[in-house]
Amino acid sequence: MSRAALLTDAAESELPLSTASSVQPVSPSSFGRAIGLAIAAAAVVCLVLLAFAWPAITSTPHDIPVGVVGSTEQVEQLESRLAEQSDGALALERFDDREDAVTAITERRAYGAIVLDATTPTAPPEMLIATAANTAVAQLLQGLATGMQAQLTEQVNAGVEERVQQLIDTLSALQAGQLPPGAGAANAGAPGTALPTEFSMPDTRITVTDVVPLSADDPRGAGLSAAALPLVMGGMIGAMIISTAIHGSRRRAVALLVYTVAAGLALTAILEGWFGALQNNYWLNALAITLAIGAISATIVGLRSVLGYAGLGIGAVLMFFFANPISGAALPPEFLVGSWGAIGQWFPPGAGQTLIRTLSYFPEADQVFPWTVLGAWTALGLVLIWIGSLRKTAPKTA
């Protein structure tokens, strides 16, 4: 092998051309340094707590897209009532009919819908939910249906009590001879001369329909939610091992490719074949998980190649402490404060979770954005790896 090739390999492998002949003894650290590092470590622990507890503590639902079907008068009354009760939690969108509302749910344009019967205004509404979209939102809509059910039942009970009281008053009047025969029946709404002894109770049952339920093997979505952390940790661990144990940019790129593909296939097999948390096409799900892990790993390896060991810390903080808490894996983006939920979808943890859920339960929904985000972060990581290789192989001038 030529000398130039040897120098190139040495540069790519980050091996020094010379080593120290002896090891110098290390003097003890000062007490000030020890105390300072201890305080810094405690501050890091506090930051970790804030990063993961802050989204949950400050989470409040706002502008959750929910459809509504009914006449103009019905929709306006419902909007006025929910505006007072929900305090901005729901953003109602009108649809022409139930079919349009179901289509919006399956395309992830709405979390649910309230269907009112325009032909029979007194008929109870139907609540459409999608547990697969998010269990927290589904529970919120179910709670809303329960509240509407209570109000409707109270109104019907009041009407029944009024009706019964009218019958009692009519009977009392007949017995006292204050009404001619048949008048009480007429007042009671019967065509004959005898008072009605029965009347039908109006239907007050609100139907709750789960348009897109979770898998029967994972009815609470525990497996799908639990997959969020392994994706982020998998991307970080793989990146740290590859960037520290493997030398040479081309070798790192090959190791990165092999690792992400192997991890993607294995995690998909566990989540879909074992846990039953994922559905539909295995290979498409595996591709999404592979790209999600690859986007995280490639970015961290690329930062390590350009910035050295400081890049590992920057990449870990970016993906684990910043992007992961706002990814929307546990709580939907509409539950996070301000625009943080939307911002989280621009990072691999958020885009990966959205894509995996969409592929399994909402195949009709638009998937361009999460695929683009994951592809862009992967490409950025590969570009950083390439830039790092150029910096290491560039000849030094005197």
C-alpha positions in Angstrom: 0.0 0.0 0.0 1.3 3.5 -0.8 2.3 6.0 1.8 -0.6 8.4 0.7 -3.1 5.6 1.2 -1.7 4.8 4.6 -1.9 8.5 5.6 -5.5 8.7 4.3 -6.6 5.6 6.3 -4.9 6.9 9.4 -6.7 10.3 9.0 -10.1 8.6 8.5 -9.6 6.3 11.4 -8.7 9.2 13.7 -5.6 7.4 14.9 -2.7 9.6 16.0 0.5 9.2 14.2 2.5 9.3 17.4 1.7 8.5 21.0 3.1 9.6 24.3 6.1 7.5 25.5 5.0 7.7 29.1 1.9 8.4 31.2 2.0 11.4 33.4 0.6 11.0 36.9 -2.8 12.7 37.5 -2.9 15.1 40.4 -6.1 15.2 42.6 -8.8 17.6 41.7 -9.4 20.7 43.8 -12.3 20.7 46.2 -13.7 23.7 44.3 -13.8 21.7 41.1 -15.4 18.7 42.8 -18.1 20.9 44.4 -18.7 22.7 41.1 -19.1 19.5 39.1 -21.4 18.1 41.7 -23.6 21.1 41.5 -23.6 21.0 37.7 -24.6 17.3 37.8 -27.5 18.2 40.2 -28.6 21.0 37.7 -28.6 18.4 34.9 -30.9 16.2 36.9 -33.2 19.2 37.4 -33.2 19.9 33.7 -34.1 16.2 33.0 -37.0 16.5 35.3 -38.2 19.7 33.8 -37.8 18.4 30.2 -40.1 15.4 30.9 -42.4 16.7 33.5 -43.1 20.2 32.1 -45.1 19.0 29.0 -47.4 16.8 31.2 -47.9 19.4 34.0 -48.6 22.3 31.7 -50.7 20.3 29.2 -54.1 21.6 28.5 -56.2 20.7 25.4 -56.7 23.5 22.9 -58.0 23.7 19.4 -58.6 20.0 19.0 -60.2 19.5 15.6 -63.6 17.9 16.0 -66.3 17.7 13.3 -70.0 18.4 13.7 -72.9 17.4 11.5 -76.4 18.9 11.6 -78.6 21.8 10.6 -77.3 25.4 10.8 -79.5 26.0 13.9 -78.3 22.8 15.6 -74.7 23.5 14.9 -74.9 27.1 16.1 -76.5 26.0 19.4 -73.9 23.3 19.9 -71.1 25.7 19.2 -72.5 28.2 21.7 -72.9 25.6 24.4 -69.4 24.0 23.9 -67.7 27.4 23.7 -68.8 27.9 27.3 -68.0 24.4 28.5 -64.8 23.5 26.7 -62.9 26.8 27.2 -61.3 26.6 23.8 -60.4 22.9 24.0 -62.3 22.1 20.8 -62.2 23.6 17.3 -65.5 22.6 15.6 -65.5 22.1 11.9 -68.8 21.6 10.0 -69.3 18.6 7.7 -72.2 18.0 5.3 -73.0 14.5 6.6 -71.8 11.6 8.7 -69.8 10.1 5.8 -67.8 13.3 5.4 -67.0 13.3 9.1 -65.9 9.7 9.1 -63.6 10.5 6.1 -62.1 13.4 8.0 -61.3 11.1 10.9 -59.8 8.4 8.9 -57.6 11.0 7.1 -56.5 12.4 10.5 -58.1 15.8 9.8 -60.3 15.4 12.9 -60.1 13.5 16.1 -63.8 12.8 16.2 -67.2 14.2 15.3 -70.7 15.0 16.8 -73.5 13.9 14.5 -76.8 15.6 15.0 -80.1 14.4 13.3 -81.3 17.3 11.3 -84.6 15.5 10.4 -85.4 14.7 14.0 -84.1 17.5 16.3 -85.2 15.7 19.4 -83.1 12.6 18.5 -80.0 12.1 20.6 -76.6 12.8 18.9 -74.0 10.3 17.9 -70.4 10.8 19.1 -67.7 9.5 16.7 -64.2 8.9 18.2 -60.9 7.4 17.0 -59.1 5.7 19.9 -56.2 4.9 17.6 -55.6 8.6 17.0 -55.0 9.3 20.7 -56.5 7.7 23.8 -56.4 11.0 25.7 -58.5 12.8 23.1 -60.9 9.8 22.8 -61.4 9.9 26.6 -62.0 13.6 26.4 -64.7 13.1 23.8 -66.2 10.3 25.7 -66.4 12.5 28.7 -68.1 15.2 26.6 -70.6 12.6 25.4 -71.3 11.6 29.1 -71.9 15.3 29.9 -74.2 15.7 27.0 -76.0 12.5 28.0 -76.6 13.8 31.5 -78.0 17.1 30.2 -80.3 15.3 27.8 -81.5 12.9 30.5 -82.2 15.9 32.8 -84.2 17.6 30.1 -86.2 14.5 29.4 -86.8 13.8 33.0 -88.1 17.3 33.5 -90.4 16.9 30.6 -91.7 13.6 31.9 -92.3 15.0 35.3 -94.2 17.9 33.8 -96.2 15.4 31.7 -97.0 13.2 34.7 -98.1 16.3 36.7 -100.4 17.3 33.9 -102.1 13.9 33.9 -102.4 14.0 37.7 -104.0 17.4 37.5 -106.4 16.2 34.8 -107.4 13.1 36.8 -108.0 15.2 39.9 -110.2 17.6 37.9 -112.2 14.8 36.4 -112.8 13.2 39.8 -113.9 16.6 41.1 -116.3 16.9 38.2 -114.7 20.1 37.0 -114.1 18.8 33.4 -116.7 17.2 31.1 -116.1 13.6 30.0 -113.5 13.5 27.3 -112.1 16.9 28.0 -109.3 15.5 30.1 -108.4 13.0 27.5 -108.3 15.7 24.9 -106.0 17.8 27.1 -103.9 14.7 27.6 -103.5 14.3 23.9 -105.7 11.2 23.3 -108.4 11.2 20.7 -110.9 9.1 22.8 -112.9 9.7 25.9 -110.6 7.7 28.2 -107.4 9.0 29.7 -104.2 7.3 28.5 -102.6 5.1 31.0 -99.2 4.7 29.2 -96.9 6.9 27.2 -93.5 6.1 25.6 -90.3 7.5 27.0 -88.2 9.3 24.4 -84.8 7.8 23.5 -82.0 9.7 25.3 -79.1 7.3 24.6 -76.1 8.9 23.0 -74.3 6.4 20.8 -70.4 6.5 20.9 -68.9 4.9 17.8 -65.2 4.1 17.7 -64.4 4.7 14.0 -60.7 3.7 14.2 -60.1 1.5 17.2 -56.8 0.3 18.4 -55.6 -3.3 17.8 -57.4 -6.0 19.7 -53.9 -7.1 20.9 -53.2 -3.6 22.2 -56.6 -2.1 23.1 -55.1 0.6 25.4 -52.3 1.6 23.0 -49.7 0.7 25.6 -47.3 -0.9 23.1 -47.6 1.9 20.7 -46.9 4.5 23.4 -44.1 2.5 24.8 -42.3 2.3 21.5 -41.5 6.1 21.6 -38.7 5.8 24.0 -36.9 2.8 22.4 -36.9 4.7 19.1 -35.1 7.7 20.6 -32.8 5.6 22.8 -32.1 3.2 20.0 -31.0 6.1 17.8 -28.9 7.6 20.5 -27.2 4.3 21.6 -26.4 3.2 18.1 -25.0 6.6 17.3 -22.7 6.7 20.4 -21.4 3.2 19.8 -20.8 3.7 16.1 -19.2 7.2 16.5 -16.8 6.1 19.3 -16.0 2.5 18.6 -15.7 2.7 14.8 -13.1 4.9 13.1 -13.3 6.1 9.5 -16.2 8.0 8.0 -17.0 5.4 5.3 -17.0 2.6 7.9 -19.3 4.6 10.2 -21.7 5.1 7.3 -21.8 1.4 6.6 -22.2 0.5 10.2 -25.0 3.1 10.5 -26.8 1.6 7.6 -26.5 -2.0 8.9 -27.5 -0.9 12.4 -30.6 1.0 11.5 -31.9 -1.7 9.1 -31.3 -4.4 11.6 -32.9 -2.4 14.5 -35.9 -1.4 12.3 -36.6 -5.0 11.2 -36.3 -6.3 14.8 -38.4 -3.6 16.5 -41.1 -4.0 13.9 -41.2 -7.7 14.4 -41.6 -7.2 18.1 -44.2 -4.4 17.9 -46.2 -6.0 15.2 -45.6 -9.7 15.4 -45.3 -10.1 19.1 -47.1 -7.2 20.8 -49.7 -6.6 18.1 -49.3 -2.9 18.5 -48.7 -2.2 14.8 -50.9 -3.3 11.9 -51.0 -3.5 8.1 -47.8 -3.9 6.0 -44.8 -5.1 7.9 -42.2 -3.9 5.5 -43.7 -0.4 5.3 -43.8 -0.2 9.1 -40.2 -1.5 9.2 -39.1 1.2 6.7 -40.7 3.9 8.8 -39.0 2.7 12.0 -35.7 2.2 10.3 -35.8 5.8 8.9 -36.9 7.1 12.4 -33.9 5.5 14.1 -31.6 6.4 11.2 -32.6 10.1 11.3 -31.6 10.3 15.0 -28.5 8.2 14.6 -27.2 9.8 11.5 -27.7 13.3 13.0 -25.7 12.4 16.2 -23.0 10.6 14.3 -22.7 13.6 11.9 -22.5 16.1 14.8 -19.7 13.9 16.3 -17.8 13.8 13.0 -17.9 17.6 12.7 -17.7 18.8 16.4 -16.0 15.9 18.1 -17.2 14.6 21.4 -19.1 17.8 22.0 -21.3 16.8 19.1 -22.5 13.7 21.0 -23.7 15.9 23.8 -25.4 18.3 21.5 -27.1 15.5 19.6 -28.3 13.8 22.8 -29.7 17.0 24.3 -31.4 17.9 21.0 -33.1 14.5 20.5 -33.7 13.3 24.0 -34.2 16.4 26.2 -35.7 18.7 23.6 -37.4 16.8 20.7 -38.7 13.8 22.6 -40.8 15.6 25.3 -42.6 17.6 22.6 -43.0 14.7 20.1 -46.6 14.1 20.9 -46.1 10.4 21.7 -47.8 10.5 25.1 -50.0 13.6 24.6 -51.2 14.9 21.2 -49.7 18.1 19.9 -52.9 20.0 20.8 -52.3 19.3 24.5 -48.9 21.1 24.6 -48.5 24.7 25.4 -48.5 27.2 22.5 -46.9 25.9 19.3 -44.6 23.4 20.9 -46.7 20.5 19.7 -46.4 21.6 16.1 -42.7 22.3 16.5 -42.2 18.8 17.8 -43.4 17.3 14.5 -40.4 18.9 12.7 -38.0 16.6 14.6 -37.4 12.8 14.2 -39.1 11.6 17.4 -42.4 13.4 16.6 -42.4 12.7 12.9 -41.5 9.1 13.5 -44.3 8.5 16.0 -46.8 10.2 13.7 -45.7 8.2 10.7 -45.8 4.8 12.6 -49.3 5.5 14.0 -50.5 6.7 10.6 -49.3 3.7 8.7 -50.9 1.3 11.1 -54.3 2.9 11.7 -54.8 5.7 9.2 -53.4 4.5 5.8 -55.7 7.0 4.0 -54.1 10.0 5.7 -51.5 12.2 4.1 -48.0 10.9 5.0 -45.8 13.3 3.0 -44.8 15.5 5.8 -43.4 12.9 8.3 -41.6 11.0 5.5 -40.0 14.3 4.4 -39.0 15.3 7.9 -37.3 11.9 8.6 -35.6 11.9 5.2 -34.3 15.5 5.6 -32.8 14.7 9.1 -31.2 11.5 7.7 -29.7 13.4 4.8 -28.4 16.1 7.1 -26.7 13.5 9.2 -25.0 11.9 6.2 -23.9 15.4 4.9 -22.3 16.1 8.3 -20.5 12.8 8.2 -19.2 13.6 4.8 -18.1 17.1 5.9 -16.3 15.6 8.9 -14.4 13.2 6.6 -13.3 16.1 4.4 -12.0 18.0 7.4 -10.0 15.0 8.6 -8.5 14.1 5.2 -7.6 17.7 4.2 -3.8 18.3 4.1 -2.4 20.6 6.8 -0.5 23.6 5.6 2.5 25.0 7.5 
